Amino acid sequence: MTDAIMVRFKKLSESARVPEYAHPGDSGMDMFASEDAVVKAGGFCLVCTGVAAAIPDGFEGQVRPRSGLALRSGIFVLNSPGTVDSNYRGELKVILANFGKEDFHVSRGMRIAQLVICRVPNVIAAECMELDETGRGANGFGSSGL
């Protein structure tokens, strides 16, 4: 892989498991719970992974839901995608939301989310008096049809 980057992970607890790819070519690394938890039906819960990361400058970690949990149990990452900045060195935690009708039990070692590492540009914000015109203009939500 020519564009591989190194992300260092530190285990903060005995029960922690470093994120890993399930299959070659996957975009997201599985993130694992380091604790048991219950996400109440219709509620949300912060779940610890027991892992911290050193994401290189110019990159971010995006915490995303797992499609299987969403389909089978209605479990989503509430602020998806959650952002892990390159200068953050604290524990990676996941806000799980339960849109299902039953409480969801998280067990230690369970795959609860995915971590995707993405390149992000350094943006220079420039205030201006006018913006260029486009075909869409200011048309917002629903403007492209159903």
VMD Tcl script that draws the C-alpha trace (Angstrom):
set ca {
  {0.00 0.00 0.00}
  {1.73 3.16 -1.17}
  {-0.31 5.75 0.71}
  {-0.34 4.02 4.10}
  {0.09 6.18 7.21}
  {0.91 5.10 10.72}
  {-1.56 5.77 13.51}
  {-0.31 4.84 16.96}
  {-2.82 3.50 19.50}
  {-2.31 3.27 23.25}
  {-4.33 0.80 25.34}
  {-5.62 2.55 28.47}
  {-7.11 -0.53 30.11}
  {-6.56 -4.29 30.25}
  {-9.84 -4.89 28.45}
  {-9.02 -2.53 25.58}
  {-8.53 -3.72 22.04}
  {-6.78 -1.64 19.38}
  {-8.94 -0.89 16.30}
  {-8.36 -3.30 13.44}
  {-9.55 -4.02 9.91}
  {-11.84 -7.04 9.57}
  {-10.87 -7.60 5.91}
  {-8.18 -6.38 3.52}
  {-9.46 -3.34 1.62}
  {-11.91 -2.22 4.34}
  {-12.19 1.55 4.79}
  {-13.06 1.45 8.47}
  {-11.30 -0.22 11.37}
  {-13.56 -1.89 13.90}
  {-13.69 -0.16 17.29}
  {-14.33 -2.32 20.35}
  {-16.09 -1.64 23.66}
  {-13.83 -1.91 26.70}
  {-16.80 -2.14 29.07}
  {-20.28 -3.56 29.40}
  {-23.09 -1.05 28.91}
  {-26.80 -0.85 28.20}
  {-28.23 1.51 25.59}
  {-31.87 1.93 26.57}
  {-34.51 1.77 23.84}
  {-34.94 5.30 22.52}
  {-31.88 6.48 24.46}
  {-28.16 6.93 24.06}
  {-25.03 6.00 25.96}
  {-21.33 6.91 25.94}
  {-19.26 3.73 25.53}
  {-15.52 3.62 26.27}
  {-13.02 1.89 24.00}
  {-10.08 2.03 26.41}
  {-7.85 3.28 23.58}
  {-6.22 6.63 22.74}
  {-4.75 7.49 19.33}
  {-2.04 9.68 17.82}
  {-3.51 10.66 14.47}
  {-0.95 12.49 12.30}
  {-1.32 16.17 11.42}
  {-3.35 16.65 8.26}
  {-5.66 13.73 9.10}
  {-8.75 13.12 11.23}
  {-10.48 10.06 12.58}
  {-14.14 9.68 11.69}
  {-16.20 7.48 14.03}
  {-19.00 5.90 12.03}
  {-21.82 3.42 12.69}
  {-21.59 -0.27 11.84}
  {-24.20 -1.22 9.25}
  {-24.93 -4.59 10.87}
  {-25.77 -3.00 14.23}
  {-27.95 -0.44 12.49}
  {-29.86 -3.05 10.50}
  {-30.28 -5.69 13.21}
  {-30.71 -3.54 16.32}
  {-31.27 0.11 15.34}
  {-27.93 1.13 16.90}
  {-26.24 4.22 15.45}
  {-23.35 6.53 16.31}
  {-25.30 9.58 17.44}
  {-23.01 12.34 16.12}
  {-22.02 10.45 13.01}
  {-19.44 10.86 11.89}
  {-17.78 11.79 15.14}
  {-14.51 13.64 14.64}
  {-11.23 12.74 16.33}
  {-8.80 15.63 15.77}
  {-5.10 15.01 15.20}
  {-4.16 16.87 18.39}
  {-6.52 14.86 20.66}
  {-4.81 12.27 22.87}
  {-7.64 11.26 25.20}
  {-9.67 8.08 25.22}
  {-11.74 7.35 22.12}
  {-15.39 7.05 23.16}
  {-18.47 6.35 21.10}
  {-21.97 7.80 21.59}
  {-24.33 4.97 20.69}
  {-28.02 5.75 20.10}
  {-30.71 3.10 20.19}
  {-33.53 3.66 17.70}
  {-34.80 0.14 18.36}
  {-37.68 -0.96 20.57}
  {-35.59 -3.00 23.02}
  {-32.64 -2.18 25.26}
  {-29.32 -3.03 23.62}
  {-26.63 -4.73 25.68}
  {-23.03 -3.85 24.83}
  {-20.50 -6.39 26.03}
  {-16.78 -5.87 26.53}
  {-14.96 -6.67 23.27}
  {-18.02 -6.04 21.06}
  {-17.51 -4.19 17.78}
  {-19.44 -0.96 18.30}
  {-18.31 1.44 15.55}
  {-15.82 2.00 12.75}
  {-12.87 4.38 12.66}
  {-12.01 5.83 9.25}
  {-8.82 7.90 8.96}
  {-9.21 10.71 6.39}
  {-6.96 13.42 5.04}
  {-8.20 16.94 5.79}
  {-6.89 20.13 4.17}
  {-5.89 23.22 6.10}
  {-8.53 25.76 5.05}
  {-7.89 29.48 4.84}
  {-11.16 31.31 5.60}
  {-11.51 34.45 3.50}
  {-14.35 36.87 4.18}
  {-15.85 38.47 1.06}
  {-18.69 40.77 0.05}
  {-20.13 38.56 -2.73}
  {-20.02 34.90 -3.76}
  {-19.97 33.62 -7.32}
  {-23.31 32.55 -8.85}
  {-24.15 28.89 -9.47}
  {-27.08 27.08 -11.05}
  {-28.28 25.96 -7.62}
  {-27.86 29.30 -5.90}
  {-29.25 29.35 -2.36}
  {-31.77 26.53 -2.92}
  {-31.39 24.21 0.08}
  {-33.10 21.15 1.57}
  {-35.08 19.20 -1.01}
  {-34.12 21.48 -3.90}
  {-32.86 18.59 -6.05}
  {-36.21 16.77 -5.83}
  {-37.21 13.53 -4.18}
}
mol new
graphics top color blue
foreach p $ca { graphics top sphere $p radius 0.5 }
foreach p [lrange $ca 0 end-1] q [lrange $ca 1 end] { graphics top cylinder $p $q radius 0.2 }
display resetview
